[in-house]
Amino acid sequence: MKAAGYVIGAALVAAGYACRNAPMGGGNTCAGVVAQQVINATDNQTFVPASVTVTAGQTVCWQNQGTLTHSVTHDTIDVALPPNYVYVETMGKAGVNLSYHCRYHSSMTGLIAVR
């Protein structure tokens, strides 16, 4: 089991992403997290803002302060984001355009440009 975690972690770094934290709940917001960019998952089934640009090594925090469960899903991550949860990810590689979506709501898409 431990070896699998290392393999997954190595794959994330190789892909240019580094997962910083598992989803956190209990009324958490991104205000308590050191993040250069905050993205809200809304009950209107959108990510706000839908497109952001960050520098490699900067942290993005997704927060769900609504009543619907959403997800942050891309090539290497598929994380459920229930109400009052946050998910934090540090972007690892410049030159990557990270497209993501919500697996529950097909209209929810976003893009992070890492420069």
Biopython code that builds the backbone (N, CA, C, O; Angstrom):
import numpy as np
from Bio.PDB.StructureBuilder import StructureBuilder

atoms = [
    (1, "MET", "N", (0.829, -1.192, 0.000)),
    (1, "MET", "CA", (0.000, 0.000, 0.000)),
    (1, "MET", "C", (0.872, 1.255, 0.000)),
    (1, "MET", "O", (0.571, 2.209, -0.717)),
    (2, "LYS", "N", (1.932, 1.270, 0.780)),
    (2, "LYS", "CA", (2.814, 2.419, 0.856)),
    (2, "LYS", "C", (3.476, 2.694, -0.492)),
    (2, "LYS", "O", (3.587, 3.847, -0.907)),
    (3, "ALA", "N", (3.918, 1.632, -1.180)),
    (3, "ALA", "CA", (4.565, 1.792, -2.475)),
    (3, "ALA", "C", (3.622, 2.424, -3.486)),
    (3, "ALA", "O", (4.054, 3.232, -4.308)),
    (4, "ALA", "N", (2.343, 2.071, -3.441)),
    (4, "ALA", "CA", (1.367, 2.639, -4.370)),
    (4, "ALA", "C", (1.268, 4.148, -4.196)),
    (4, "ALA", "O", (1.143, 4.874, -5.182)),
    (5, "GLY", "N", (1.321, 4.630, -2.962)),
    (5, "GLY", "CA", (1.282, 6.073, -2.708)),
    (5, "GLY", "C", (2.463, 6.794, -3.324)),
    (5, "GLY", "O", (2.317, 7.888, -3.870)),
    (6, "TYR", "N", (3.634, 6.181, -3.236)),
    (6, "TYR", "CA", (4.816, 6.773, -3.845)),
    (6, "TYR", "C", (4.694, 6.810, -5.365)),
    (6, "TYR", "O", (5.090, 7.787, -5.999)),
    (7, "VAL", "N", (4.150, 5.750, -5.945)),
    (7, "VAL", "CA", (3.975, 5.702, -7.392)),
    (7, "VAL", "C", (3.006, 6.781, -7.838)),
    (7, "VAL", "O", (3.268, 7.495, -8.806)),
    (8, "ILE", "N", (1.893, 6.902, -7.140)),
    (8, "ILE", "CA", (0.915, 7.934, -7.486)),
    (8, "ILE", "C", (1.531, 9.316, -7.325)),
    (8, "ILE", "O", (1.360, 10.172, -8.193)),
    (9, "GLY", "N", (2.245, 9.547, -6.228)),
    (9, "GLY", "CA", (2.899, 10.836, -6.006)),
    (9, "GLY", "C", (3.911, 11.145, -7.091)),
    (9, "GLY", "O", (3.976, 12.278, -7.569)),
    (10, "ALA", "N", (4.708, 10.153, -7.491)),
    (10, "ALA", "CA", (5.688, 10.357, -8.547)),
    (10, "ALA", "C", (5.008, 10.680, -9.867)),
    (10, "ALA", "O", (5.493, 11.512, -10.634)),
    (11, "ALA", "N", (3.885, 10.022, -10.133)),
    (11, "ALA", "CA", (3.141, 10.295, -11.359)),
    (11, "ALA", "C", (2.609, 11.719, -11.365)),
    (11, "ALA", "O", (2.625, 12.379, -12.404)),
    (12, "LEU", "N", (2.142, 12.199, -10.235)),
    (12, "LEU", "CA", (1.637, 13.573, -10.149)),
    (12, "LEU", "C", (2.735, 14.588, -10.416)),
    (12, "LEU", "O", (2.539, 15.544, -11.166)),
    (13, "VAL", "N", (3.891, 14.376, -9.798)),
    (13, "VAL", "CA", (5.009, 15.299, -9.994)),
    (13, "VAL", "C", (5.458, 15.256, -11.446)),
    (13, "VAL", "O", (5.721, 16.298, -12.045)),
    (14, "ALA", "N", (5.548, 14.051, -12.019)),
    (14, "ALA", "CA", (5.968, 13.917, -13.408)),
    (14, "ALA", "C", (4.992, 14.612, -14.347)),
    (14, "ALA", "O", (5.403, 15.168, -15.366)),
    (15, "ALA", "N", (3.714, 14.586, -14.019)),
    (15, "ALA", "CA", (2.701, 15.234, -14.854)),
    (15, "ALA", "C", (2.686, 16.743, -14.653)),
    (15, "ALA", "O", (2.027, 17.455, -15.412)),
    (16, "GLY", "N", (3.388, 17.239, -13.662)),
    (16, "GLY", "CA", (3.430, 18.673, -13.434)),
    (16, "GLY", "C", (2.499, 19.152, -12.341)),
    (16, "GLY", "O", (2.328, 20.358, -12.163)),
    (17, "TYR", "N", (1.897, 18.239, -11.610)),
    (17, "TYR", "CA", (0.982, 18.585, -10.538)),
    (17, "TYR", "C", (1.516, 17.996, -9.250)),
    (17, "TYR", "O", (2.159, 16.946, -9.264)),
    (18, "ALA", "N", (1.262, 18.646, -8.162)),
    (18, "ALA", "CA", (1.624, 18.078, -6.865)),
    (18, "ALA", "C", (0.460, 18.303, -5.917)),
    (18, "ALA", "O", (0.127, 19.445, -5.600)),
    (19, "CYS", "N", (-0.144, 17.249, -5.474)),
    (19, "CYS", "CA", (-1.280, 17.339, -4.560)),
    (19, "CYS", "C", (-0.784, 17.785, -3.198)),
    (19, "CYS", "O", (0.121, 17.167, -2.637)),
    (20, "ARG", "N", (-1.347, 18.824, -2.670)),
    (20, "ARG", "CA", (-0.887, 19.350, -1.389)),
    (20, "ARG", "C", (-1.678, 18.789, -0.222)),
    (20, "ARG", "O", (-1.100, 18.490, 0.823)),
    (21, "ASN", "N", (-2.970, 18.641, -0.372)),
    (21, "ASN", "CA", (-3.820, 18.180, 0.723)),
    (21, "ASN", "C", (-4.974, 17.355, 0.185)),
    (21, "ASN", "O", (-5.399, 17.521, -0.958)),
    (22, "ALA", "N", (-5.473, 16.463, 1.030)),
    (22, "ALA", "CA", (-6.728, 15.785, 0.743)),
    (22, "ALA", "C", (-7.854, 16.783, 1.014)),
    (22, "ALA", "O", (-7.627, 17.793, 1.681)),
    (23, "PRO", "N", (-9.059, 16.520, 0.512)),
    (23, "PRO", "CA", (-10.164, 17.435, 0.807)),
    (23, "PRO", "C", (-10.361, 17.586, 2.308)),
    (23, "PRO", "O", (-10.256, 16.622, 3.067)),
    (24, "MET", "N", (-10.645, 18.808, 2.717)),
    (24, "MET", "CA", (-10.861, 19.107, 4.131)),
    (24, "MET", "C", (-12.271, 19.652, 4.281)),
    (24, "MET", "O", (-12.741, 20.391, 3.417)),
    (25, "GLY", "N", (-12.953, 19.300, 5.365)),
    (25, "GLY", "CA", (-14.331, 19.733, 5.540)),
    (25, "GLY", "C", (-14.583, 20.361, 6.880)),
    (25, "GLY", "O", (-13.662, 20.818, 7.557)),
    (26, "GLY", "N", (-15.841, 20.381, 7.258)),
    (26, "GLY", "CA", (-16.221, 20.921, 8.552)),
    (26, "GLY", "C", (-16.288, 22.426, 8.574)),
    (26, "GLY", "O", (-15.923, 23.046, 9.573)),
    (27, "GLY", "N", (-16.748, 23.032, 7.488)),
    (27, "GLY", "CA", (-16.889, 24.480, 7.469)),
    (27, "GLY", "C", (-15.627, 25.202, 7.032)),
    (27, "GLY", "O", (-15.531, 26.422, 7.165)),
    (28, "ASN", "N", (-14.657, 24.456, 6.510)),
    (28, "ASN", "CA", (-13.426, 25.085, 6.051)),
    (28, "ASN", "C", (-13.672, 25.945, 4.824)),
    (28, "ASN", "O", (-14.536, 25.648, 3.999)),
    (29, "THR", "N", (-12.907, 27.002, 4.722)),
    (29, "THR", "CA", (-12.868, 27.813, 3.509)),
    (29, "THR", "C", (-11.411, 28.000, 3.146)),
    (29, "THR", "O", (-10.519, 27.687, 3.935)),
    (30, "CYS", "N", (-11.175, 28.501, 1.971)),
    (30, "CYS", "CA", (-9.799, 28.734, 1.529)),
    (30, "CYS", "C", (-9.127, 29.860, 2.309)),
    (30, "CYS", "O", (-7.916, 30.049, 2.197)),
    (31, "ALA", "N", (-9.892, 30.603, 3.092)),
    (31, "ALA", "CA", (-9.311, 31.693, 3.880)),
    (31, "ALA", "C", (-8.262, 31.180, 4.863)),
    (31, "ALA", "O", (-7.339, 31.912, 5.222)),
    (32, "GLY", "N", (-8.395, 29.938, 5.297)),
    (32, "GLY", "CA", (-7.443, 29.374, 6.240)),
    (32, "GLY", "C", (-6.280, 28.669, 5.576)),
    (32, "GLY", "O", (-5.487, 28.020, 6.258)),
    (33, "VAL", "N", (-6.155, 28.780, 4.258)),
    (33, "VAL", "CA", (-5.133, 28.080, 3.488)),
    (33, "VAL", "C", (-4.272, 29.113, 2.770)),
    (33, "VAL", "O", (-4.780, 30.111, 2.259)),
    (34, "VAL", "N", (-2.971, 28.864, 2.736)),
    (34, "VAL", "CA", (-2.098, 29.735, 1.953)),
    (34, "VAL", "C", (-2.240, 29.325, 0.487)),
    (34, "VAL", "O", (-1.668, 28.323, 0.058)),
    (35, "ALA", "N", (-2.995, 30.096, -0.266)),
    (35, "ALA", "CA", (-3.235, 29.812, -1.682)),
    (35, "ALA", "C", (-3.176, 31.108, -2.463)),
    (35, "ALA", "O", (-3.684, 32.138, -2.020)),
    (36, "GLN", "N", (-2.556, 31.049, -3.622)),
    (36, "GLN", "CA", (-2.458, 32.231, -4.471)),
    (36, "GLN", "C", (-3.709, 32.424, -5.313)),
    (36, "GLN", "O", (-3.957, 33.514, -5.828)),
    (37, "GLN", "N", (-4.500, 31.359, -5.453)),
    (37, "GLN", "CA", (-5.723, 31.455, -6.247)),
    (37, "GLN", "C", (-6.829, 30.652, -5.578)),
    (37, "GLN", "O", (-6.606, 29.517, -5.156)),
    (38, "VAL", "N", (-8.019, 31.234, -5.480)),
    (38, "VAL", "CA", (-9.196, 30.572, -4.913)),
    (38, "VAL", "C", (-10.232, 30.407, -6.017)),
    (38, "VAL", "O", (-10.532, 31.344, -6.756)),
    (39, "ILE", "N", (-10.776, 29.184, -6.113)),
    (39, "ILE", "CA", (-11.823, 28.890, -7.088)),
    (39, "ILE", "C", (-13.035, 28.373, -6.319)),
    (39, "ILE", "O", (-12.923, 27.452, -5.510)),
    (40, "ASN", "N", (-14.181, 28.970, -6.577)),
    (40, "ASN", "CA", (-15.425, 28.575, -5.923)),
    (40, "ASN", "C", (-16.214, 27.619, -6.801)),
    (40, "ASN", "O", (-16.416, 27.879, -7.987)),
    (41, "ALA", "N", (-16.662, 26.506, -6.216)),
    (41, "ALA", "CA", (-17.602, 25.604, -6.873)),
    (41, "ALA", "C", (-18.989, 26.043, -6.408)),
    (41, "ALA", "O", (-19.291, 25.995, -5.215)),
    (42, "THR", "N", (-19.823, 26.469, -7.343)),
    (42, "THR", "CA", (-21.085, 27.113, -6.960)),
    (42, "THR", "C", (-22.297, 26.226, -7.202)),
    (42, "THR", "O", (-22.237, 25.261, -7.965)),
    (43, "ASP", "N", (-23.391, 26.565, -6.545)),
    (43, "ASP", "CA", (-24.659, 25.876, -6.768)),
    (43, "ASP", "C", (-25.224, 26.180, -8.157)),
    (43, "ASP", "O", (-26.136, 25.491, -8.615)),
    (44, "ASN", "N", (-24.696, 27.197, -8.828)),
    (44, "ASN", "CA", (-25.091, 27.493, -10.211)),
    (44, "ASN", "C", (-24.396, 26.556, -11.190)),
    (44, "ASN", "O", (-24.520, 26.708, -12.405)),
    (45, "GLN", "N", (-23.659, 25.579, -10.645)),
    (45, "GLN", "CA", (-22.927, 24.590, -11.428)),
    (45, "GLN", "C", (-21.883, 25.223, -12.333)),
    (45, "GLN", "O", (-21.789, 24.925, -13.524)),
    (46, "THR", "N", (-21.099, 26.112, -11.721)),
    (46, "THR", "CA", (-19.957, 26.728, -12.394)),
    (46, "THR", "C", (-18.789, 26.810, -11.420)),
    (46, "THR", "O", (-18.974, 26.819, -10.203)),
    (47, "PHE", "N", (-17.582, 26.868, -11.980)),
    (47, "PHE", "CA", (-16.396, 27.203, -11.204)),
    (47, "PHE", "C", (-16.141, 28.688, -11.418)),
    (47, "PHE", "O", (-16.152, 29.155, -12.557)),
    (48, "VAL", "N", (-15.912, 29.437, -10.342)),
    (48, "VAL", "CA", (-15.706, 30.884, -10.424)),
    (48, "VAL", "C", (-14.408, 31.238, -9.723)),
    (48, "VAL", "O", (-14.279, 31.008, -8.521)),
    (49, "PRO", "N", (-13.437, 31.796, -10.449)),
    (49, "PRO", "CA", (-13.423, 32.017, -11.890)),
    (49, "PRO", "C", (-13.204, 30.705, -12.640)),
    (49, "PRO", "O", (-12.683, 29.739, -12.083)),
    (50, "ALA", "N", (-13.608, 30.686, -13.904)),
    (50, "ALA", "CA", (-13.493, 29.468, -14.710)),
    (50, "ALA", "C", (-12.087, 29.288, -15.269)),
    (50, "ALA", "O", (-11.692, 28.170, -15.600)),
    (51, "SER", "N", (-11.339, 30.361, -15.375)),
    (51, "SER", "CA", (-9.996, 30.301, -15.941)),
    (51, "SER", "C", (-9.059, 31.164, -15.099)),
    (51, "SER", "O", (-9.371, 32.315, -14.795)),
    (52, "VAL", "N", (-7.917, 30.603, -14.726)),
    (52, "VAL", "CA", (-6.933, 31.355, -13.948)),
    (52, "VAL", "C", (-5.533, 31.045, -14.476)),
    (52, "VAL", "O", (-5.303, 30.020, -15.118)),
    (53, "THR", "N", (-4.613, 31.953, -14.190)),
    (53, "THR", "CA", (-3.200, 31.749, -14.514)),
    (53, "THR", "C", (-2.400, 31.850, -13.234)),
    (53, "THR", "O", (-2.559, 32.800, -12.467)),
    (54, "VAL", "N", (-1.535, 30.864, -12.999)),
    (54, "VAL", "CA", (-0.674, 30.845, -11.827)),
    (54, "VAL", "C", (0.757, 30.558, -12.280)),
    (54, "VAL", "O", (0.995, 30.157, -13.420)),
    (55, "THR", "N", (1.682, 30.768, -11.382)),
    (55, "THR", "CA", (3.085, 30.456, -11.619)),
    (55, "THR", "C", (3.376, 29.075, -11.044)),
    (55, "THR", "O", (2.794, 28.689, -10.029)),
    (56, "ALA", "N", (4.270, 28.331, -11.683)),
    (56, "ALA", "CA", (4.660, 27.020, -11.163)),
    (56, "ALA", "C", (5.052, 27.156, -9.695)),
    (56, "ALA", "O", (5.779, 28.078, -9.324)),
    (57, "GLY", "N", (4.570, 26.240, -8.867)),
    (57, "GLY", "CA", (4.839, 26.275, -7.433)),
    (57, "GLY", "C", (3.764, 26.982, -6.627)),
    (57, "GLY", "O", (3.752, 26.888, -5.400)),
    (58, "GLN", "N", (2.858, 27.689, -7.298)),
    (58, "GLN", "CA", (1.779, 28.351, -6.577)),
    (58, "GLN", "C", (0.656, 27.368, -6.280)),
    (58, "GLN", "O", (0.523, 26.335, -6.936)),
    (59, "THR", "N", (-0.147, 27.709, -5.282)),
    (59, "THR", "CA", (-1.200, 26.838, -4.790)),
    (59, "THR", "C", (-2.571, 27.365, -5.188)),
    (59, "THR", "O", (-2.835, 28.566, -5.133)),
    (60, "VAL", "N", (-3.441, 26.431, -5.592)),
    (60, "VAL", "CA", (-4.826, 26.732, -5.936)),
    (60, "VAL", "C", (-5.707, 26.039, -4.903)),
    (60, "VAL", "O", (-5.467, 24.884, -4.552)),
    (61, "CYS", "N", (-6.725, 26.745, -4.419)),
    (61, "CYS", "CA", (-7.659, 26.189, -3.453)),
    (61, "CYS", "C", (-9.068, 26.266, -4.041)),
    (61, "CYS", "O", (-9.555, 27.348, -4.367)),
    (62, "TRP", "N", (-9.714, 25.108, -4.172)),
    (62, "TRP", "CA", (-11.111, 25.042, -4.574)),
    (62, "TRP", "C", (-11.949, 24.960, -3.314)),
    (62, "TRP", "O", (-11.619, 24.203, -2.401)),
    (63, "GLN", "N", (-13.033, 25.730, -3.247)),
    (63, "GLN", "CA", (-13.916, 25.666, -2.086)),
    (63, "GLN", "C", (-15.354, 25.512, -2.536)),
    (63, "GLN", "O", (-15.779, 26.081, -3.541)),
    (64, "ASN", "N", (-16.091, 24.728, -1.767)),
    (64, "ASN", "CA", (-17.513, 24.525, -2.024)),
    (64, "ASN", "C", (-18.285, 25.053, -0.826)),
    (64, "ASN", "O", (-18.367, 24.398, 0.213)),
    (65, "GLN", "N", (-18.843, 26.233, -0.981)),
    (65, "GLN", "CA", (-19.636, 26.828, 0.078)),
    (65, "GLN", "C", (-21.123, 26.749, -0.228)),
    (65, "GLN", "O", (-21.940, 27.408, 0.416)),
    (66, "GLY", "N", (-21.468, 25.921, -1.235)),
    (66, "GLY", "CA", (-22.862, 25.738, -1.612)),
    (66, "GLY", "C", (-23.467, 24.514, -0.949)),
    (66, "GLY", "O", (-22.963, 24.025, 0.061)),
    (67, "THR", "N", (-24.559, 24.023, -1.532)),
    (67, "THR", "CA", (-25.287, 22.889, -0.963)),
    (67, "THR", "C", (-25.163, 21.619, -1.797)),
    (67, "THR", "O", (-25.576, 20.549, -1.350)),
    (68, "LEU", "N", (-24.604, 21.717, -2.995)),
    (68, "LEU", "CA", (-24.436, 20.563, -3.880)),
    (68, "LEU", "C", (-23.031, 19.996, -3.760)),
    (68, "LEU", "O", (-22.086, 20.743, -3.506)),
    (69, "THR", "N", (-22.877, 18.698, -3.937)),
    (69, "THR", "CA", (-21.540, 18.099, -4.007)),
    (69, "THR", "C", (-21.006, 18.269, -5.418)),
    (69, "THR", "O", (-21.719, 18.041, -6.396)),
    (70, "HIS", "N", (-19.747, 18.669, -5.516)),
    (70, "HIS", "CA", (-19.062, 18.829, -6.794)),
    (70, "HIS", "C", (-17.805, 17.955, -6.748)),
    (70, "HIS", "O", (-17.584, 17.223, -5.784)),
    (71, "SER", "N", (-16.997, 18.041, -7.788)),
    (71, "SER", "CA", (-15.701, 17.374, -7.779)),
    (71, "SER", "C", (-14.692, 18.234, -8.501)),
    (71, "SER", "O", (-15.049, 19.119, -9.279)),
    (72, "VAL", "N", (-13.431, 17.965, -8.237)),
    (72, "VAL", "CA", (-12.322, 18.522, -9.008)),
    (72, "VAL", "C", (-11.703, 17.304, -9.689)),
    (72, "VAL", "O", (-11.081, 16.462, -9.042)),
    (73, "THR", "N", (-11.885, 17.227, -11.000)),
    (73, "THR", "CA", (-11.467, 16.055, -11.750)),
    (73, "THR", "C", (-10.618, 16.491, -12.942)),
    (73, "THR", "O", (-11.036, 17.319, -13.751)),
    (74, "HIS", "N", (-9.414, 15.915, -13.034)),
    (74, "HIS", "CA", (-8.562, 16.106, -14.216)),
    (74, "HIS", "C", (-7.749, 14.840, -14.426)),
    (74, "HIS", "O", (-8.051, 13.809, -13.825)),
    (75, "ASP", "N", (-6.728, 14.896, -15.260)),
    (75, "ASP", "CA", (-5.984, 13.703, -15.673)),
    (75, "ASP", "C", (-5.533, 12.815, -14.518)),
    (75, "ASP", "O", (-5.578, 11.590, -14.629)),
    (76, "THR", "N", (-5.104, 13.409, -13.424)),
    (76, "THR", "CA", (-4.516, 12.615, -12.336)),
    (76, "THR", "C", (-5.269, 12.727, -11.013)),
    (76, "THR", "O", (-4.887, 12.081, -10.037)),
    (77, "ILE", "N", (-6.313, 13.520, -10.959)),
    (77, "ILE", "CA", (-7.054, 13.741, -9.708)),
    (77, "ILE", "C", (-8.556, 13.599, -9.976)),
    (77, "ILE", "O", (-9.064, 14.058, -10.999)),
    (78, "ASP", "N", (-9.244, 12.960, -9.047)),
    (78, "ASP", "CA", (-10.706, 12.915, -9.063)),
    (78, "ASP", "C", (-11.145, 12.982, -7.611)),
    (78, "ASP", "O", (-11.260, 11.961, -6.932)),
    (79, "VAL", "N", (-11.390, 14.204, -7.145)),
    (79, "VAL", "CA", (-11.658, 14.447, -5.734)),
    (79, "VAL", "C", (-13.069, 14.979, -5.561)),
    (79, "VAL", "O", (-13.432, 15.994, -6.156)),
    (80, "ALA", "N", (-13.868, 14.292, -4.744)),
    (80, "ALA", "CA", (-15.206, 14.791, -4.416)),
    (80, "ALA", "C", (-15.070, 16.013, -3.513)),
    (80, "ALA", "O", (-14.201, 16.063, -2.643)),
    (81, "LEU", "N", (-15.924, 16.980, -3.728)),
    (81, "LEU", "CA", (-15.901, 18.225, -2.969)),
    (81, "LEU", "C", (-17.303, 18.486, -2.406)),
    (81, "LEU", "O", (-18.065, 19.264, -2.980)),
    (82, "PRO", "N", (-17.647, 17.838, -1.284)),
    (82, "PRO", "CA", (-18.969, 18.055, -0.682)),
    (82, "PRO", "C", (-19.103, 19.502, -0.165)),
    (82, "PRO", "O", (-18.112, 20.228, -0.096)),
    (83, "PRO", "N", (-20.311, 19.909, 0.190)),
    (83, "PRO", "CA", (-20.491, 21.248, 0.771)),
    (83, "PRO", "C", (-19.559, 21.468, 1.966)),
    (83, "PRO", "O", (-19.339, 20.565, 2.773)),
    (84, "ASN", "N", (-19.025, 22.670, 2.061)),
    (84, "ASN", "CA", (-18.138, 23.104, 3.142)),
    (84, "ASN", "C", (-16.778, 22.413, 3.144)),
    (84, "ASN", "O", (-16.104, 22.373, 4.173)),
    (85, "TYR", "N", (-16.375, 21.873, 2.004)),
    (85, "TYR", "CA", (-15.056, 21.273, 1.877)),
    (85, "TYR", "C", (-14.184, 22.132, 0.968)),
    (85, "TYR", "O", (-14.681, 22.894, 0.139)),
    (86, "VAL", "N", (-12.875, 21.990, 1.143)),
    (86, "VAL", "CA", (-11.902, 22.619, 0.256)),
    (86, "VAL", "C", (-10.939, 21.551, -0.237)),
    (86, "VAL", "O", (-10.745, 20.521, 0.410)),
    (87, "TYR", "N", (-10.342, 21.812, -1.389)),
    (87, "TYR", "CA", (-9.295, 20.963, -1.939)),
    (87, "TYR", "C", (-8.168, 21.872, -2.388)),
    (87, "TYR", "O", (-8.410, 22.883, -3.047)),
    (88, "VAL", "N", (-6.939, 21.524, -2.038)),
    (88, "VAL", "CA", (-5.772, 22.360, -2.320)),
    (88, "VAL", "C", (-4.790, 21.572, -3.174)),
    (88, "VAL", "O", (-4.502, 20.408, -2.896)),
    (89, "GLU", "N", (-4.280, 22.219, -4.215)),
    (89, "GLU", "CA", (-3.297, 21.580, -5.087)),
    (89, "GLU", "C", (-2.230, 22.599, -5.464)),
    (89, "GLU", "O", (-2.546, 23.737, -5.812)),
    (90, "THR", "N", (-0.976, 22.193, -5.394)),
    (90, "THR", "CA", (0.143, 23.042, -5.799)),
    (90, "THR", "C", (0.527, 22.692, -7.222)),
    (90, "THR", "O", (0.757, 21.527, -7.546)),
    (91, "MET", "N", (0.596, 23.701, -8.064)),
    (91, "MET", "CA", (0.913, 23.485, -9.467)),
    (91, "MET", "C", (2.426, 23.362, -9.628)),
    (91, "MET", "O", (3.176, 24.230, -9.180)),
    (92, "GLY", "N", (2.870, 22.284, -10.268)),
    (92, "GLY", "CA", (4.286, 21.962, -10.257)),
    (92, "GLY", "C", (5.099, 22.253, -11.489)),
    (92, "GLY", "O", (6.321, 22.347, -11.379)),
    (93, "LYS", "N", (4.511, 22.403, -12.651)),
    (93, "LYS", "CA", (5.311, 22.502, -13.864)),
    (93, "LYS", "C", (4.813, 23.634, -14.750)),
    (93, "LYS", "O", (3.631, 23.696, -15.086)),
    (94, "ALA", "N", (5.719, 24.527, -15.126)),
    (94, "ALA", "CA", (5.360, 25.632, -16.021)),
    (94, "ALA", "C", (5.039, 25.094, -17.410)),
    (94, "ALA", "O", (5.542, 24.047, -17.815)),
    (95, "GLY", "N", (4.207, 25.814, -18.122)),
    (95, "GLY", "CA", (3.860, 25.448, -19.485)),
    (95, "GLY", "C", (2.717, 24.452, -19.581)),
    (95, "GLY", "O", (2.442, 23.928, -20.660)),
    (96, "VAL", "N", (2.049, 24.185, -18.466)),
    (96, "VAL", "CA", (0.950, 23.227, -18.441)),
    (96, "VAL", "C", (-0.378, 23.974, -18.425)),
    (96, "VAL", "O", (-0.555, 24.931, -17.672)),
    (97, "ASN", "N", (-1.299, 23.532, -19.255)),
    (97, "ASN", "CA", (-2.678, 24.005, -19.189)),
    (97, "ASN", "C", (-3.501, 22.866, -18.612)),
    (97, "ASN", "O", (-3.707, 21.843, -19.265)),
    (98, "LEU", "N", (-3.965, 23.048, -17.400)),
    (98, "LEU", "CA", (-4.686, 22.017, -16.676)),
    (98, "LEU", "C", (-6.187, 22.235, -16.840)),
    (98, "LEU", "O", (-6.754, 23.145, -16.235)),
    (99, "SER", "N", (-6.827, 21.407, -17.651)),
    (99, "SER", "CA", (-8.284, 21.435, -17.801)),
    (99, "SER", "C", (-8.875, 20.530, -16.736)),
    (99, "SER", "O", (-8.376, 19.428, -16.508)),
    (100, "TYR", "N", (-9.928, 20.983, -16.089)),
    (100, "TYR", "CA", (-10.588, 20.170, -15.075)),
    (100, "TYR", "C", (-12.100, 20.339, -15.205)),
    (100, "TYR", "O", (-12.579, 21.243, -15.890)),
    (101, "HIS", "N", (-12.837, 19.460, -14.540)),
    (101, "HIS", "CA", (-14.295, 19.507, -14.608)),
    (101, "HIS", "C", (-14.878, 18.896, -13.340)),
    (101, "HIS", "O", (-14.159, 18.352, -12.502)),
    (102, "CYS", "N", (-16.199, 18.998, -13.222)),
    (102, "CYS", "CA", (-16.945, 18.349, -12.152)),
    (102, "CYS", "C", (-17.582, 17.096, -12.733)),
    (102, "CYS", "O", (-18.314, 17.174, -13.720)),
    (103, "ARG", "N", (-17.313, 15.947, -12.137)),
    (103, "ARG", "CA", (-17.870, 14.691, -12.672)),
    (103, "ARG", "C", (-19.377, 14.593, -12.451)),
    (103, "ARG", "O", (-20.030, 13.764, -13.085)),
    (104, "TYR", "N", (-19.945, 15.416, -11.571)),
    (104, "TYR", "CA", (-21.380, 15.387, -11.306)),
    (104, "TYR", "C", (-22.176, 16.337, -12.193)),
    (104, "TYR", "O", (-23.364, 16.121, -12.435)),
    (105, "HIS", "N", (-21.521, 17.386, -12.674)),
    (105, "HIS", "CA", (-22.214, 18.430, -13.441)),
    (105, "HIS", "C", (-21.374, 18.754, -14.687)),
    (105, "HIS", "O", (-20.369, 19.458, -14.594)),
    (106, "SER", "N", (-21.782, 18.247, -15.825)),
    (106, "SER", "CA", (-20.973, 18.349, -17.042)),
    (106, "SER", "C", (-20.729, 19.786, -17.498)),
    (106, "SER", "O", (-19.782, 20.042, -18.242)),
    (107, "SER", "N", (-21.558, 20.715, -17.068)),
    (107, "SER", "CA", (-21.359, 22.117, -17.472)),
    (107, "SER", "C", (-20.235, 22.788, -16.674)),
    (107, "SER", "O", (-19.782, 23.871, -17.044)),
    (108, "MET", "N", (-19.790, 22.167, -15.604)),
    (108, "MET", "CA", (-18.743, 22.770, -14.768)),
    (108, "MET", "C", (-17.373, 22.393, -15.300)),
    (108, "MET", "O", (-16.935, 21.251, -15.165)),
    (109, "THR", "N", (-16.702, 23.360, -15.906)),
    (109, "THR", "CA", (-15.353, 23.140, -16.416)),
    (109, "THR", "C", (-14.486, 24.325, -16.026)),
    (109, "THR", "O", (-14.983, 25.417, -15.751)),
    (110, "GLY", "N", (-13.187, 24.090, -16.008)),
    (110, "GLY", "CA", (-12.260, 25.148, -15.690)),
    (110, "GLY", "C", (-10.900, 24.887, -16.306)),
    (110, "GLY", "O", (-10.616, 23.790, -16.785)),
    (111, "LEU", "N", (-10.063, 25.917, -16.286)),
    (111, "LEU", "CA", (-8.719, 25.822, -16.850)),
    (111, "LEU", "C", (-7.754, 26.583, -15.963)),
    (111, "LEU", "O", (-8.019, 27.716, -15.561)),
    (112, "ILE", "N", (-6.635, 25.948, -15.664)),
    (112, "ILE", "CA", (-5.552, 26.615, -14.954)),
    (112, "ILE", "C", (-4.345, 26.621, -15.868)),
    (112, "ILE", "O", (-3.840, 25.562, -16.240)),
    (113, "ALA", "N", (-3.879, 27.806, -16.232)),
    (113, "ALA", "CA", (-2.666, 27.947, -17.029)),
    (113, "ALA", "C", (-1.514, 28.150, -16.058)),
    (113, "ALA", "O", (-1.514, 29.097, -15.271)),
    (114, "VAL", "N", (-0.526, 27.249, -16.118)),
    (114, "VAL", "CA", (0.636, 27.334, -15.225)),
    (114, "VAL", "C", (1.794, 27.890, -16.042)),
    (114, "VAL", "O", (2.213, 27.287, -17.029)),
    (115, "ARG", "N", (2.305, 29.038, -15.626)),
    (115, "ARG", "CA", (3.389, 29.720, -16.353)),
    (115, "ARG", "C", (4.662, 29.762, -15.554)),
    (115, "ARG", "O", (5.667, 30.298, -16.020)),
]
sb = StructureBuilder()
sb.init_structure("model")
sb.init_model(0)
sb.init_chain("A")
sb.init_seg("    ")
for serial, (resi, resn, name, xyz) in enumerate(atoms, 1):
    if name == "N":
        sb.init_residue(resn, " ", resi, " ")
    sb.init_atom(name, np.array(xyz, "f"), 0.0, 1.0, " ", f" {name:<3s}", serial, name[0])
structure = sb.get_structure()
